[in-house]
Amino acid sequence: MAASNINVVVITGNLTRDPELRSTGGGTPVCDLRVAVNSRRKDGQTGEWVDKPNYFDVTVWGAQGENCATYLSKGRPVAVDGRLDWREWEAQDGNKRQSIEIIAESVQFLGSRDGSGAVQGNGITARSDVPADTSDFENT
């Protein structure tokens, strides 16, 4: 019996730039996000806790991508549920390039547009420095 393959990733973090919306040749909307996620660890020399940022490229397709472009902006906290996708291409200089990105199945807006909220789409409150605001979930 063959083993099943599982490709699932869940991250929460903050957008490092405004979303970039474009369309495919066939007119399908696609939105590109960049999300920073901090890993916390203890520095072996100083004993202090330090944050190490990790950056992830996220692609969001269709109407959900349009919503991301409309309602999200740099600095906004999000939760992304999706899968990893590896791609390889040849750059203009002739060198092979590769990248791994997250193809989003769902994107939850964790803070409000004015920076004052943190409620996930399922109604569970995420930890945040700001009070909750569910207004973003009425349009998704």
Residue pairs with C-beta under 8 A, 6 or more apart in sequence:
7 83
7 84
8 81
8 82
8 83
9 80
9 81
9 82
9 83
9 84
9 102
10 79
10 80
10 81
11 35
11 37
11 56
11 79
11 80
11 102
12 37
12 77
12 78
12 79
12 80
12 110
12 126
13 35
13 36
13 37
13 38
13 56
13 77
13 78
14 35
14 36
14 75
14 76
14 77
14 78
15 33
15 34
15 35
15 36
15 72
15 73
15 74
15 75
15 76
15 78
16 34
16 35
16 36
16 55
16 74
17 34
17 74
18 72
18 73
18 74
19 31
19 32
19 33
19 68
19 69
19 72
19 73
20 31
20 32
20 69
21 29
21 30
21 31
21 65
21 66
21 68
21 69
22 29
22 30
22 31
22 32
23 29
23 30
24 30
28 61
28 62
29 61
29 62
29 63
29 65
29 66
29 69
30 59
30 60
30 61
30 65
31 59
31 60
31 61
31 64
31 65
31 66
31 68
31 69
32 57
32 58
32 59
32 60
33 57
33 58
33 59
33 60
33 68
33 72
33 78
33 80
33 104
33 107
34 55
34 56
34 57
34 58
35 55
35 56
35 58
35 78
35 80
36 53
36 54
36 55
36 56
37 53
37 54
37 55
37 56
38 51
38 52
38 53
38 54
39 51
39 52
39 53
39 54
40 49
40 50
40 51
40 52
41 49
41 50
41 52
42 48
42 49
42 50
43 49
43 50
56 80
56 101
56 102
57 99
57 101
57 102
58 80
58 82
58 101
58 102
58 103
58 104
58 107
59 65
59 85
59 101
59 102
59 103
59 104
60 68
60 104
60 107
61 103
61 104
64 104
64 106
64 107
64 140
67 107
67 139
67 140
68 107
70 139
71 109
71 113
71 136
71 139
72 78
72 109
73 113
75 115
76 109
76 110
76 111
76 113
76 115
77 110
77 111
77 118
77 126
77 128
78 107
78 108
78 109
78 110
79 107
79 108
79 110
79 120
79 126
80 102
80 104
80 106
80 107
80 108
81 104
81 105
81 106
81 107
81 108
82 102
82 103
82 104
82 105
82 106
83 102
83 103
83 105
84 100
84 101
84 102
84 103
85 100
85 101
85 102
85 103
86 98
86 99
86 100
87 98
87 99
87 101
88 96
88 97
88 98
89 96
89 97
89 98
90 96
90 97
91 97
106 121
108 120
108 121
109 121
109 136
109 137
109 140
110 117
110 118
110 119
110 120
110 126
110 128
111 117
111 118
111 128
111 130
111 133
112 130
112 133
112 135
112 136
113 135
113 136
114 133
115 130
116 130
116 131
116 133
117 128
117 130
117 131
117 132
117 133
117 134
117 135
117 136
118 125
118 126
118 127
118 128
118 130
118 131
118 132
118 133
119 125
119 126
119 132
119 133
119 134
119 137
120 126
121 137
121 140
123 134
125 132
